[in-house]
Structure formats: structure tokens, C-alpha cells
């Protein structure tokens, strides 16, 4: 086992605490102050949506967007931080109300493509070649509203346009089965890898796995990771936790199911995740009840839990586990794992 682990999170993970049922409860923290807190929390990289990096980008020219991103790059350099990826935020603009790449309106599809090109420009200016696509509204509320075959064709065409726009970028698709749409067209990592097969350069389309998204699909995140690793397509992970098949909760990693978290760390370490520069991303939200001065504990706690689980992964008696597997004594294997997690 030889994983190499370095950590990122996005500016949105330090937030005001609003949820679908209530308003903000904490003060806004400006980006510069968030960036100054990264190293203190034990993080070396930053995840960006395009408009995290360049606010109000729809009001700027392509050249202005690049210039703004270059200013941010100097700030990151000054803080000793690296941009992990840039993701086009396509789900908040009114033109993406019925999806971006899969919209039934060609003008809206064109907006999504042009916005994605600007995100690629930002990534280039920030020194990263990784583009993450969370296909938030690329789905439908009712089946009859869109033709699913045409939707997949449009998604593949959008990917090709982005790959052609910049020959250096890699695209990691972040699959999720639902929310905000009732049904999305790329619900699992298998779908994400599959649509990559329809593109002009399969080698540059991979995936990012978020723990909660796998759970919402009724799957185990470590199994999704294993599937992606087998295809050599796991280019990032977003670790968190989820309590049941409800809305995306982004809870502190390991806080709901410690064994499930243990298995995610175990498979990443076993197959040398991070040795090729991949990052461990955290996508976690502070509880709404947290006060301003302690509203970043969810980040440092998640990182600490990951590292403690890594110690447990590496101290497991693998020889005994393999013997129990060969003997098909899975009850004793079950006890071995539980006793190890209980440190007994």
C-alpha cells in the first residue's frame, strides 16, 4: 500500500449555512480570507467553480476573464496553494433551467458550451488541466420532456467541443443520480466512463467520485472507486458522508458510517491513489448550528478522520484477513474488521 495523499476543498465549503429550509446563519467570508486559512487547516490545494475564481464572469470578455484568473493565480502562489480543478457552474443561470448541454433550446446549449470554454481558459490561467463536470441539470423532470438518446449525443458532442478547444485538458465527470433533477443522464461512474467512450479522445475523459453521490445511487463509494480504478479513470475524489437516501448532505467524512469510510481509504491506499498527482478532495458542509468562529471544523475534522483511518488501514493484519478469505470464514473476517475499528 503506497497511496500519496494531499488534500483540497472548495471555497463553497466555508459557507453561510443556508439550506433549502432556512436563510443564512453565518457571515460571509471573502475569498482571500478563505485562501489564507487553507494551510492552517492542513490543505494544499483549492477546488474552483469558474465563478469562484472569476466572479460575475458573464459580464466580462474572454480576455478580462483570463486577466482576472491570472491575478488569482498570483494570490494562490503567494499562499503556497495549487488549483486542483475548475468546474463550469452551469446550474444557476436562467439559461440552464432545462439543462445546459442537453437543453431543448439551442441558444441555451450554446451558452453552456461558451461558458465551459471560459472555464477552460480559467483553468489554463490557474495552472491546472483538470475540468470537473457536475452535470447538475443534465436530466429531466419527466421522461417525455427529452429524448434520452439525443441527450447522450448532445453530452458527447459537448465533451468533444471542450476536448477540441484545448488539447491539454482532462475532463472528470462527477456523477450523481438526482437532485436538482428528478433523473440525470449520467447517474453513476459506469455511465461517466461509458460516455467517455463516445468522445474523440477517450484517454482524456475520466471521473471524480463523491461519496454521497454514490450512496444516493444506492451504491457503496469504495466499489465505485474500485470500478474507476480498474479503468484507470479515477482522477479525483470528493469525500463526505450521507445519512440515507435523502438530499445531498455533504456530512463530515466518516461521521455516519465509519466502516464505509474505512473501505474508501483502504481501496485508495491499496491501489496507490495519489501517486500520479491525484488529490483527495473534501466536499463537506458545516452543520447549520456552527458559530462563525468554529465553522471550519468540518474540514479539519474530515482530514483528521481520513488520516486516522489511513493508520488503521495500514495496521490491519492483512495476512490474517487473507487467511480468513481463503478459508471463506467471512464471519471471522467481519469480526476482525470491526475489532480493528474498535481498536480491540
GILINQUI-V241253 format. One record per residue. N is the residue number from 1. PHI is phi in degrees with one decimal (NA if undefined). PSI is psi in degrees with one decimal (* if undefined). OMEGA is omega as a letter, one per 30 degrees, with the letter a starting at -180 (999 if undefined). Layout:
n=N phi=PHI psi=PSI omega=OMEGA
n=N phi=PHI psi=PSI omega=OMEGA
This chain:
n=1 phi=NA psi=125.6 omega=a
n=2 phi=-148.5 psi=45.0 omega=l
n=3 phi=-65.8 psi=151.2 omega=l
n=4 phi=-124.1 psi=114.2 omega=a
n=5 phi=-116.0 psi=122.0 omega=l
n=6 phi=-131.8 psi=151.8 omega=a
n=7 phi=-121.0 psi=145.5 omega=l
n=8 phi=-134.1 psi=160.8 omega=l
n=9 phi=-151.0 psi=168.9 omega=a
n=10 phi=-100.0 psi=154.3 omega=l
n=11 phi=-55.1 psi=-28.3 omega=a
n=12 phi=-68.4 psi=-13.7 omega=l
n=13 phi=-80.5 psi=-8.3 omega=l
n=14 phi=-109.1 psi=102.5 omega=a
n=15 phi=-138.3 psi=176.9 omega=a
n=16 phi=-85.9 psi=-5.7 omega=l
n=17 phi=88.1 psi=9.9 omega=l
n=18 phi=-68.1 psi=150.4 omega=l
n=19 phi=-138.8 psi=177.1 omega=a
n=20 phi=-60.0 psi=-12.5 omega=a
n=21 phi=-116.8 psi=4.5 omega=a
n=22 phi=-164.4 psi=160.5 omega=a
n=23 phi=-79.9 psi=-175.9 omega=l
n=24 phi=-64.4 psi=149.5 omega=l
n=25 phi=-128.1 psi=-3.9 omega=l
n=26 phi=-130.7 psi=159.3 omega=a
n=27 phi=-72.6 psi=149.9 omega=l
n=28 phi=-70.9 psi=137.5 omega=l
n=29 phi=-109.1 psi=122.9 omega=a
n=30 phi=-71.3 psi=155.1 omega=a
n=31 phi=-55.7 psi=-44.1 omega=a
n=32 phi=-57.9 psi=-40.1 omega=l
n=33 phi=-69.4 psi=-36.4 omega=l
n=34 phi=-61.5 psi=-45.3 omega=a
n=35 phi=-62.2 psi=-35.0 omega=l
n=36 phi=-67.8 psi=-19.3 omega=a
n=37 phi=-88.9 psi=-11.2 omega=a
n=38 phi=-58.5 psi=-54.3 omega=a
n=39 phi=-62.7 psi=-36.8 omega=l
n=40 phi=-62.9 psi=-31.3 omega=a
n=41 phi=-86.6 psi=-5.4 omega=l
n=42 phi=94.7 psi=21.2 omega=a
n=43 phi=-113.1 psi=146.3 omega=a
n=44 phi=-117.7 psi=-9.3 omega=a
n=45 phi=-135.4 psi=160.8 omega=a
n=46 phi=-125.9 psi=132.6 omega=l
n=47 phi=-90.3 psi=140.5 omega=a
n=48 phi=-131.4 psi=134.1 omega=l
n=49 phi=-77.8 psi=158.5 omega=a
n=50 phi=-58.3 psi=-40.2 omega=a
n=51 phi=-87.8 psi=-2.9 omega=l
n=52 phi=-68.8 psi=-40.6 omega=a
n=53 phi=-77.0 psi=-40.9 omega=a
n=54 phi=-131.5 psi=90.8 omega=a
n=55 phi=-60.9 psi=150.2 omega=l
n=56 phi=54.2 psi=37.7 omega=a
n=57 phi=-64.9 psi=-24.2 omega=l
n=58 phi=-65.2 psi=-17.6 omega=l
n=59 phi=-94.0 psi=1.2 omega=a
n=60 phi=-113.8 psi=155.2 omega=l
n=61 phi=-76.7 psi=166.6 omega=l
n=62 phi=-58.5 psi=-41.3 omega=l
n=63 phi=-66.1 psi=-40.3 omega=l
n=64 phi=-65.0 psi=-38.5 omega=l
n=65 phi=-61.0 psi=-45.8 omega=l
n=66 phi=-62.9 psi=-42.5 omega=l
n=67 phi=-62.1 psi=-41.6 omega=l
n=68 phi=-63.5 psi=-40.4 omega=l
n=69 phi=-65.9 psi=-35.8 omega=l
n=70 phi=-66.2 psi=-35.4 omega=l
n=71 phi=-63.7 psi=-43.6 omega=l
n=72 phi=-62.5 psi=-38.9 omega=l
n=73 phi=-58.5 psi=-39.6 omega=l
n=74 phi=-64.1 psi=-38.2 omega=l
n=75 phi=-64.8 psi=-44.8 omega=l
n=76 phi=-60.3 psi=-44.2 omega=l
n=77 phi=-59.7 psi=-40.2 omega=a
n=78 phi=-66.4 psi=-27.7 omega=l
n=79 phi=-93.0 psi=-1.9 omega=a
n=80 phi=71.4 psi=32.5 omega=a
n=81 phi=-113.3 psi=155.3 omega=l
n=82 phi=-122.4 psi=140.5 omega=l
n=83 phi=-78.9 psi=122.8 omega=l
n=84 phi=-76.6 psi=-48.4 omega=a
n=85 phi=-157.3 psi=169.5 omega=l
n=86 phi=-126.9 psi=136.5 omega=a
n=87 phi=-123.3 psi=125.5 omega=l
n=88 phi=-66.7 psi=129.9 omega=l
n=89 phi=-91.2 psi=99.0 omega=a
n=90 phi=-106.3 psi=3.5 omega=a
n=91 phi=-104.4 psi=-3.9 omega=a
n=92 phi=-104.5 psi=-22.9 omega=l
n=93 phi=-71.7 psi=143.4 omega=a
n=94 phi=-61.7 psi=-23.7 omega=l
n=95 phi=-74.8 psi=-7.7 omega=l
n=96 phi=-112.6 psi=22.2 omega=a
n=97 phi=-62.3 psi=-28.6 omega=l
n=98 phi=-112.3 psi=30.5 omega=a
n=99 phi=96.9 psi=163.9 omega=l
n=100 phi=-101.4 psi=-78.2 omega=a
n=101 phi=-64.6 psi=-27.5 omega=a
n=102 phi=-106.1 psi=10.0 omega=a
n=103 phi=-58.5 psi=148.3 omega=l
n=104 phi=-75.2 psi=-11.0 omega=a
n=105 phi=-97.9 psi=116.5 omega=a
n=106 phi=-61.2 psi=-31.3 omega=l
n=107 phi=-66.3 psi=-36.5 omega=l
n=108 phi=-70.6 psi=-37.8 omega=l
n=109 phi=-63.1 psi=-39.0 omega=l
n=110 phi=-65.2 psi=-39.6 omega=l
n=111 phi=-59.3 psi=-45.3 omega=a
n=112 phi=-60.5 psi=-41.3 omega=l
n=113 phi=-65.8 psi=-46.4 omega=a
n=114 phi=-65.2 psi=-38.9 omega=l
n=115 phi=-63.7 psi=-38.4 omega=l
n=116 phi=-65.9 psi=-38.3 omega=l
n=117 phi=-62.2 psi=-40.0 omega=l
n=118 phi=-66.6 psi=-35.6 omega=l
n=119 phi=-63.0 psi=-38.8 omega=l
n=120 phi=-64.5 psi=-40.3 omega=l
n=121 phi=-60.1 psi=-41.6 omega=l
n=122 phi=-64.4 psi=-45.1 omega=l
n=123 phi=-58.1 psi=-44.0 omega=l
n=124 phi=-60.7 psi=-42.7 omega=l
n=125 phi=-67.9 psi=-29.5 omega=a
n=126 phi=-86.7 psi=-6.1 omega=l
n=127 phi=85.2 psi=24.1 omega=l
n=128 phi=-123.7 psi=146.9 omega=l
n=129 phi=-108.6 psi=11.0 omega=a
n=130 phi=-101.2 psi=123.2 omega=l
n=131 phi=-110.3 psi=126.5 omega=l
n=132 phi=-103.5 psi=132.4 omega=l
n=133 phi=-114.9 psi=107.1 omega=l
n=134 phi=-93.1 psi=111.8 omega=a
n=135 phi=-86.5 psi=63.6 omega=a
n=136 phi=-58.5 psi=-46.5 omega=a
n=137 phi=-110.2 psi=16.4 omega=l
n=138 phi=-85.4 psi=73.4 omega=a
n=139 phi=-166.9 psi=-152.4 omega=a
n=140 phi=-152.9 psi=152.7 omega=l
n=141 phi=-85.5 psi=-31.1 omega=l
n=142 phi=-135.0 psi=142.7 omega=a
n=143 phi=-58.1 psi=-37.0 omega=a
n=144 phi=-72.8 psi=-11.8 omega=a
n=145 phi=-73.2 psi=-25.8 omega=a
n=146 phi=-139.5 psi=152.8 omega=l
n=147 phi=-90.4 psi=115.8 omega=a
n=148 phi=-65.8 psi=-30.2 omega=l
n=149 phi=-68.5 psi=-44.7 omega=l
n=150 phi=-63.7 psi=-38.1 omega=l
n=151 phi=-60.8 psi=-43.7 omega=l
n=152 phi=-65.8 psi=-40.5 omega=l
n=153 phi=-58.6 psi=-42.0 omega=a
n=154 phi=-68.1 psi=-38.6 omega=l
n=155 phi=-63.4 psi=-44.1 omega=l
n=156 phi=-63.3 psi=-39.5 omega=l
n=157 phi=-64.3 psi=-40.3 omega=l
n=158 phi=-63.3 psi=-43.4 omega=l
n=159 phi=-60.4 psi=-43.8 omega=l
n=160 phi=-61.4 psi=-40.2 omega=l
n=161 phi=-62.5 psi=-41.1 omega=l
n=162 phi=-68.6 psi=-41.9 omega=l
n=163 phi=-63.6 psi=-37.5 omega=l
n=164 phi=-72.1 psi=-30.8 omega=a
n=165 phi=-65.8 psi=-36.5 omega=l
n=166 phi=-142.3 psi=114.9 omega=a
n=167 phi=-74.9 psi=-4.4 omega=a
n=168 phi=-99.1 psi=-18.0 omega=a
n=169 phi=-74.4 psi=154.2 omega=l
n=170 phi=-118.9 psi=143.6 omega=a
n=171 phi=-113.9 psi=122.7 omega=l
n=172 phi=-109.6 psi=118.9 omega=a
n=173 phi=-89.9 psi=129.5 omega=l
n=174 phi=-101.3 psi=101.9 omega=a
n=175 phi=-79.1 psi=146.9 omega=l
n=176 phi=-156.7 psi=136.0 omega=a
n=177 phi=-77.0 psi=-26.9 omega=a
n=178 phi=-159.3 psi=-177.4 omega=l
n=179 phi=59.2 psi=107.7 omega=g
n=180 phi=-82.8 psi=-17.1 omega=l
n=181 phi=-83.2 psi=155.8 omega=l
n=182 phi=-65.7 psi=-34.8 omega=a
n=183 phi=-146.9 psi=126.9 omega=l
n=184 phi=-105.9 psi=156.0 omega=a
n=185 phi=-83.2 psi=-16.2 omega=l
n=186 phi=-123.8 psi=75.0 omega=a
n=187 phi=-80.8 psi=-22.1 omega=a
n=188 phi=-135.6 psi=170.3 omega=l
n=189 phi=-65.7 psi=-32.5 omega=l
n=190 phi=-59.0 psi=-41.7 omega=l
n=191 phi=-65.1 psi=-40.6 omega=a
n=192 phi=-62.2 psi=-46.8 omega=l
n=193 phi=-66.8 psi=-36.0 omega=l
n=194 phi=-63.5 psi=-42.9 omega=a
n=195 phi=-69.2 psi=-27.3 omega=l
n=196 phi=-59.5 psi=-30.0 omega=l
n=197 phi=-67.8 psi=-17.0 omega=a
n=198 phi=-90.8 psi=-1.3 omega=a
n=199 phi=-93.6 psi=170.9 omega=a
n=200 phi=-75.5 psi=-17.8 omega=l
n=201 phi=-143.5 psi=86.5 omega=a
n=202 phi=-58.0 psi=-32.0 omega=a
n=203 phi=-65.6 psi=-16.2 omega=a
n=204 phi=-108.5 psi=13.9 omega=l
n=205 phi=-122.8 psi=119.2 omega=l
n=206 phi=-135.3 psi=-144.7 omega=a
n=207 phi=-152.1 psi=160.9 omega=l
n=208 phi=-123.3 psi=133.2 omega=a
n=209 phi=-105.7 psi=124.1 omega=l
n=210 phi=-102.1 psi=130.8 omega=a
n=211 phi=-52.6 psi=-50.7 omega=a
n=212 phi=-63.9 psi=-35.9 omega=a
n=213 phi=-66.2 psi=-38.7 omega=l
n=214 phi=-64.1 psi=-42.3 omega=a
n=215 phi=-63.9 psi=-40.2 omega=l
n=216 phi=-63.2 psi=-25.2 omega=l
n=217 phi=-86.5 psi=3.3 omega=a
n=218 phi=77.4 psi=22.1 omega=a
n=219 phi=-115.6 psi=161.8 omega=l
n=220 phi=-90.1 psi=128.2 omega=a
n=221 phi=-57.7 psi=-37.1 omega=a
n=222 phi=-67.4 psi=-31.5 omega=l
n=223 phi=-68.3 psi=-41.7 omega=l
n=224 phi=-60.7 psi=-40.5 omega=l
n=225 phi=-63.7 psi=-42.8 omega=l
n=226 phi=-61.5 psi=-40.2 omega=l
n=227 phi=-62.0 psi=-45.9 omega=l
n=228 phi=-67.2 psi=-39.4 omega=l
n=229 phi=-62.7 psi=-38.2 omega=l
n=230 phi=-62.9 psi=-29.8 omega=l
n=231 phi=-92.3 psi=-0.2 omega=a
n=232 phi=57.7 psi=41.9 omega=a
n=233 phi=-121.9 psi=7.2 omega=a
n=234 phi=-87.8 psi=97.8 omega=a
n=235 phi=-101.6 psi=-10.2 omega=l
n=236 phi=-167.3 psi=159.8 omega=l
n=237 phi=-132.0 psi=146.9 omega=l
n=238 phi=-117.8 psi=102.1 omega=a
n=239 phi=-90.8 psi=137.3 omega=l
n=240 phi=-165.3 psi=-160.5 omega=l
n=241 phi=-144.8 psi=167.5 omega=a
n=242 phi=-148.8 psi=132.4 omega=a
n=243 phi=-103.2 psi=85.7 omega=l
n=244 phi=87.6 psi=-179.0 omega=a
n=245 phi=-93.6 psi=56.6 omega=l
n=246 phi=-109.3 psi=-158.9 omega=l
n=247 phi=-61.2 psi=159.1 omega=a
n=248 phi=-63.5 psi=111.7 omega=a
n=249 phi=-94.1 psi=-28.3 omega=a
n=250 phi=53.9 psi=48.0 omega=a
n=251 phi=-76.2 psi=160.5 omega=l
n=252 phi=-50.4 psi=135.7 omega=a
n=253 phi=-56.3 psi=127.4 omega=l
n=254 phi=82.1 psi=-1.2 omega=a
n=255 phi=-76.6 psi=-18.8 omega=l
n=256 phi=-100.0 psi=-50.3 omega=a
n=257 phi=-133.8 psi=96.6 omega=a
n=258 phi=-66.4 psi=-35.9 omega=l
n=259 phi=-67.3 psi=-39.3 omega=l
n=260 phi=-62.4 psi=-39.6 omega=l
n=261 phi=-67.1 psi=-41.3 omega=l
n=262 phi=-55.8 psi=-43.3 omega=a
n=263 phi=-70.5 psi=-29.4 omega=l
n=264 phi=-66.8 psi=-46.6 omega=l
n=265 phi=-62.3 psi=-40.2 omega=a
n=266 phi=-62.8 psi=-44.6 omega=a
n=267 phi=-73.2 psi=-32.7 omega=l
n=268 phi=-64.1 psi=-44.1 omega=a
n=269 phi=-70.0 psi=-39.9 omega=a
n=270 phi=-61.7 psi=-34.5 omega=a
n=271 phi=-109.2 psi=28.6 omega=l
n=272 phi=61.6 psi=33.4 omega=l
n=273 phi=-58.9 psi=137.9 omega=l
n=274 phi=97.5 psi=-16.3 omega=a
n=275 phi=-67.6 psi=-21.6 omega=l
n=276 phi=-103.6 psi=20.1 omega=l
n=277 phi=95.1 psi=3.1 omega=l
n=278 phi=-68.6 psi=149.8 omega=a
n=279 phi=-107.0 psi=157.3 omega=l
n=280 phi=-96.7 psi=105.5 omega=l
n=281 phi=-91.0 psi=143.0 omega=l
n=282 phi=-112.5 psi=131.2 omega=l
n=283 phi=-124.3 psi=81.1 omega=a
n=284 phi=-126.4 psi=149.4 omega=l
n=285 phi=-115.1 psi=140.9 omega=l
n=286 phi=-67.6 psi=145.9 omega=l
n=287 phi=-58.9 psi=145.2 omega=a
n=288 phi=-58.2 psi=-25.4 omega=a
n=289 phi=-78.7 psi=-11.5 omega=a
n=290 phi=-68.6 psi=136.7 omega=l
n=291 phi=-79.0 psi=162.2 omega=a
n=292 phi=-52.9 psi=-44.7 omega=a
n=293 phi=-73.0 psi=-11.8 omega=l
n=294 phi=-126.5 psi=30.2 omega=a
n=295 phi=-91.4 psi=14.0 omega=l
n=296 phi=-119.8 psi=5.7 omega=a
n=297 phi=-63.2 psi=-30.6 omega=a
n=298 phi=-60.6 psi=-29.9 omega=a
n=299 phi=-76.2 psi=-53.1 omega=l
n=300 phi=-65.2 psi=-35.1 omega=l
n=301 phi=-65.0 psi=-43.0 omega=a
n=302 phi=-62.7 psi=-43.0 omega=l
n=303 phi=-63.7 psi=-43.1 omega=l
n=304 phi=-62.7 psi=-42.7 omega=l
n=305 phi=-62.9 psi=-42.6 omega=l
n=306 phi=-56.8 psi=-48.5 omega=a
n=307 phi=-68.4 psi=-34.9 omega=l
n=308 phi=-68.6 psi=-38.8 omega=l
n=309 phi=-66.6 psi=-33.7 omega=l
n=310 phi=-61.4 psi=-40.9 omega=l
n=311 phi=-60.7 psi=-41.9 omega=l
n=312 phi=-66.8 psi=-40.1 omega=l
n=313 phi=-57.9 psi=-45.5 omega=a
n=314 phi=-79.7 psi=-14.4 omega=l
n=315 phi=-101.6 psi=-0.3 omega=l
n=316 phi=-63.7 psi=140.3 omega=l
n=317 phi=-75.3 psi=87.5 omega=a
n=318 phi=-66.4 psi=-33.7 omega=l
n=319 phi=-63.0 psi=-41.9 omega=l
n=320 phi=-66.9 psi=-40.5 omega=l
n=321 phi=-60.8 psi=-44.0 omega=l
n=322 phi=-64.7 psi=-36.9 omega=l
n=323 phi=-64.7 psi=-42.4 omega=l
n=324 phi=-66.5 psi=-35.6 omega=l
n=325 phi=-64.5 psi=-44.5 omega=a
n=326 phi=-65.1 psi=-31.1 omega=l
n=327 phi=-84.6 psi=-5.5 omega=a
n=328 phi=59.0 psi=33.2 omega=l
n=329 phi=-97.3 psi=75.6 omega=a
n=330 phi=-73.6 psi=-23.7 omega=l
n=331 phi=-64.7 psi=-43.1 omega=l
n=332 phi=-70.0 psi=-34.7 omega=l
n=333 phi=-63.3 psi=-40.9 omega=l
n=334 phi=-59.2 psi=-44.4 omega=l
n=335 phi=-66.7 psi=-38.1 omega=l
n=336 phi=-58.3 psi=-46.6 omega=a
n=337 phi=-65.6 psi=-46.3 omega=a
n=338 phi=-65.8 psi=-41.8 omega=l
n=339 phi=-63.3 psi=-37.8 omega=l
n=340 phi=-65.0 psi=-42.7 omega=l
n=341 phi=-66.4 psi=-30.5 omega=l
n=342 phi=-86.4 psi=-0.6 omega=a
n=343 phi=58.6 psi=41.1 omega=l
n=344 phi=-132.9 psi=* omega=999
